[in-house]
Amino acid sequence: MQFATKNTGSGGQLKIIKNGVEYILPVGWALKDSGSYDFNAKIADRAYVHGGEVSGDKKVKGRTIQVEFDMQGTTEEAHDEALNMALSYFTGTDYTLFVGREDRYYKVAACSKIKHEFEKGFKQRWSNITVSLLLADPFRYDATPTVVSRNYSEEQEETEITINNPSSVDVPLIWTFTPPESGSAPNIKVLHEESGESFQLTDTLLTAPAIAVVNGETGTVRRDNGNSLNTFSGIFLHAQPGQNTFKYTGAACGMYE
């Protein structure tokens, strides 16, 4: 039986990127623990009957992953310099972590723990390190976001938009609405057919060249750089796993999500 080995070399890099600065771990590494998934759900007792009721929003909580690597140096000073460089990146905050795949990454919020052991017989020139990383955003994310664009030249009534979500969880959507030149989109409604949820944007100031963004990831609504949450009613929509159908009702408008 053959077992997977630590990733090194081409196609197996561990890479940290923050603010355009890139660091590639120069030694062997392994994703030691990808963490467990806990949900915001619990059972509350029913009154006067058997069983219970599930409460909570059933969303996945933040979690922890662990990366293990070894660091060696020809001298103690060289070892310390290389290790300090690696840890300075691992202990940063709010960075992206690529482990092996260039098309997937984790969003690391912070480092919670470092375990440091010296390999015996190497006089502090060989260390085995395990770093525990906190994922406030608990999943592994696609490096290339999916964008679905539409451009309607006339008013629409429940026009269908199909979105496929290949992941195993519901995904918040970001909707961008761009009125045509010299046009306006004062009343927009989007309905998610599978869930029955919808939102409505009633914004008389949404006139070209203004752009409105309904961001289900951050729970914000903005017209250009200003907060326009007061024009929004309904639910920030998500795409469920699999095929999703949305229905757009509103004025001629360019949109993508």
N, C-alpha and C positions, 0 to 999 in steps of 0.2 A: 504494500500500500504506500502511495506517495502522498505527502502532505505539502500544502502550500508553504512557500518560504517567505521571508521578509522581502518587501518590495524595494528594489534598488534599480537604478538605471532608467533607461528610456521607457516611458509608459507607466512607470511605477513610482512617480515622484510624490512626495508629500510637500505641498506648497501652501504658504500663507500669503495672502494679499490684503493690504490695507492702504487706502488712500493712494493707490497706484504703485505702492512699493511692494516688491515681490521678494520672498525669501523661500529658498528650496532647501529642505533638510538634506545635508550631504551624506547621511549615513543610513544604514538599514533601519526600518521601522515596521511596525505592525499596528493595526487598529485592534487593540486588545479587547475592548468592550464597547459594543455599539449601543449599549444602554437598553433599559426596558421602557415601555410606553405605559404611562399611567393616564387615566382619563378623569376629568372633572365629573364624576358620577358617584352617587351613593344611594343606598336604599333607606328610606324612612318608613317606619311602621305605619300600616293602615289602622284606622280606628274601627273597632267593633267587628272586623272581618280578618280572615287569615291573609298573610302575605304582606307586601309592602309596595311602596311607590318609588320609582327611581327619580331622584332630583339631581340638578346640575345641568350644565349645558352639553355634557358628553364630549367636550373637546379634549384633545391631547395636551397634557401639561408639558412644560419645559423639562429637559432631562440632561443627563451627563454621559459623555463618551470618554474613553481613555485611549491615549496613544502611547505606545511603548517604543523606545529607541535606545541604541547604544552609541556612546561617543568615545572615541579613542584618540590619543595624541602621542606623538613620539617623545614629547616631554610633558611634564605636569603643566607647564605654562601654556603650551599649545593646546592641551586638553581643556584647560580652564577657559581659554579664550573662545574656542569653538562652542563649548557648552553654554557659556554665558550669552553668546550670540543667539543660539537656538532658544534659550529660555526667555530672552528679551522679547522674542516674537510670540512665543506661546503664551506668555503672561500679559500680552496686550489685551485690549478690549475691542469688541465689535469689528471682527475681521472675518474674512472668508477662508475656509480651509478645504483644500483639494487633497483627497487621499486616493491616489492611483488613477482615478478617472478625471479627464479634463472637462467632461460635460456635466459633472455633478459636483456640488460643494455643500459644506455645512456652514451655517452662520453661527460663529462662536461669539458668545456675549462676554465671557471672562474665563479665567482659569481658577479652579477651586482648590486644587491640591497638586503637589509635586512629590513623587516618591523617588529618592535618589539613593542608589546602592553602588559601591565600588566593587569591581571584580577583583577577587583575591589574587595576589601575586603580581599585580601590575602597578603597585605603588602610586595609586591615585591618577593613573593615566588611562583608565578604562572605567566608564560609568554606565550603569543601566538605569534608565530614567522612565518613569511612568507619569504622564501629565493627565489630569482629569479636567475636562473642558465642559463648561456649562452652555447648553443650547437653549436659549430663551425661545428661539424658533426651532421646534424639535425635529424637523425633517431634513432630508437631503434634497437639495434643490437643483433644478435644471439650470445650467449656466446660460441657456438661451430661452428667455420667456416666450410663451406662445402668444402671438398677436393675431387677432381676427379683425379685419377691417371691412367696413361697409361705407358706401357713399350714395346717399339717396338724393335724387334730384327733384323729388316732389314729396308731398306729405304722405305719410305711411299710416296704415291701420293694422295693427297686430301682425306686422311682417316678421316672419320667422328667421332667427339666427341660430345656427347649430354650432355647438362647441363640444369637442371631445376632451374629456379629462382622463388621461391614462393612469393617473395615480390611484392610490387606495384610499384617499381621504378627500373631503370636500375642500375646494380651493377658493379663496376670496378673489373677486374680480375687480379690476380697475377699469372704469368706463370713461372714455374721453369723447366729448361732443364738440364738434366744430361747425358752427353755422356757415352756410355758403356766403360768398362775397355779397355784401349789402343785405344779407338776410338775417333772420333771427329765429331762435328756437325757444319760445317762451313756455312751452308745455311739452314735456317729454315723459313717457311712461315706458317702463321695461318690466315685463312679467316673465318669471321663471315657471315654465309649464309644469315641470315635474314636482316642484314643491308648492306651487300656488303663491309663492312670495313675489313681491313686486316693490318697485320704488317709483316715485314721481318727482320730477324736477320742474318746479314752477318758477321760472326765473325770467322776468321781463327784461332784464339787462343782458341776457345772453344773446348778444347781437355781434356779428362779425366786426372786428377780428377777435372778439373775446372767445375763450375756450373754457369749458367746464369739465372738471374731473371729479368723478364719484369714485373714491378709493375705498373699496371694501377691506383692504388690508390694514389701513390705518384708521378707518372709520371717520374719514374727513371728506368734505365737499368744498371745492375751491373753484372760483371763477378767476382765471388768470392767477395772480398772486394773492388774491383776497379770500377770506373765509366766507363761503356762501351757504353754510349749513342750514340757515333759516329758509332756504328755497327747497329743501329736501324733505320728503316724507316717505315712510315705508321702511324697507329692510335693505341693508347692504347685502347684495346677492353673492352667492357662492355657486360654483359649478360642482355638482356631485360627481363621484366616480362614474366614468362611462359617458354615454351620450346625453347632452343637455340641449333643450330647446328654449330659447328666449324669444319673446315677442315684443317688437318695438312699435310704439305708437307715438307719432309726433311729426314735426315739420321736417322739411328737407334738411339734411344734415349729414356731415361726414362723421363717422364714429369708428372707434376701435376699442377692443377690450382684450 
